[in-house]
Amino acid sequence: MNIETAGSGTFIIILIMAVVTLATRWGGVFVMSFVPINYRVQQFINAMSGSVLVAVLTPLAVSGDNGARLALLSTALVMLWLKKPLPAIAAGIVVAALVRAM
């Protein structure tokens, strides 16, 4: 199936993507309304955010350049040291910019 991107094709693609996004978000809320939130479910939900973060960052650490690796390392170290995400993210951005500028 091909949708022409000239004319109204782009608008149709954006509309389809918006509908799919809304369906998955609302569908998740609908399904979770039937799941009792006990301690095990709460632990599972809390663990999911960390596993998604690891899944996103691992390819960057493996196949990224030295700037990306040093940014990840500095972000992790600042996060362990300060236990605050905003300074850790800022440190990672600064380190990546400095390494890539050199």
N, C-alpha and C positions, 0 to 999 in steps of 0.2 A: 504494500500500500504506500503510495506516494502522495504527499500533499504539496501542492505548488506553493512556494514561499513568496511569490509575487502577488500583489493585491491583498485579498482578504485571507490568504492561506496562513500568514504569520499570526493573524488574530485568532484563527481557528486553532492553531497549535497552542497558543498561550491559553486559550479558553479550555482546551482539553487538559492541559497540564494543571490548571487551577482546579478543575473538577476532580481530577485524580488526587491531588494534594488534599483537598477538603474531604474527600471520601475516606482517605486513609487516616486523617486526623480524627474526624468524627467517628469513623468506624472503630478506632482504638478506644476512644472514650466510651462508645456504646458497649463494646465487648467488656471493657473493664468495669462497667456498671454492674455486671453479673458476677464479678469475682470478689469474694470477700477479702478485704485487705487485712490479713493476719501478719504475724511477725515474719513468716517465711516469704510471703509475697513482697513485703516491704524490703526485706534483705535482697531479694532478686532484683527489684526495681533499682535499688541503690547500687547494686553491682553492675547493672547494665550500662550506666553512664561511664564508668571506668573502662569497661570492656570495649565500648564504642570508641572512646578516646584512644585506647591502645591500638585498635584496628585501623584508625585513621592515621596515627603517627608512625606506626611501624614501617610502612613502605617508605615514608619520608626519611626515616633514620637509616634504612638499608640502601636506598638508591639515591638519596639526596646528596647535594654537594657538601663541602666542609662547612659552609655557612649555615646550612640547615642543621647539620649535626651539632655544631657548637651552640646554635640557638636552642635546640632541644635540651642539650646538657645544661646550659646556663638557666633555662627556664626551670628545669627540674631541681637544680641546686638552690635557686632562689626560693622556689616553692617549699622545699624542705626546710630552708633556713627561716623564712618569714611566715610561712603558712598562710599567705595571702595571694590570691591569683593575679590581681592586677599588677603589682610590681614584678611578679614572675613573668607575665606576658610582656611587659615593657622591657624587661631585661633581655628576653629572647629576641625581641624586635631590634633592640639596639645592637646586640651582639651580631645578629645576621647582617644588619646594615654595615657595621664596621668591618666585618670579615669580607663582605662583598665589595666594599669600597677600596680595600687594599689590593 
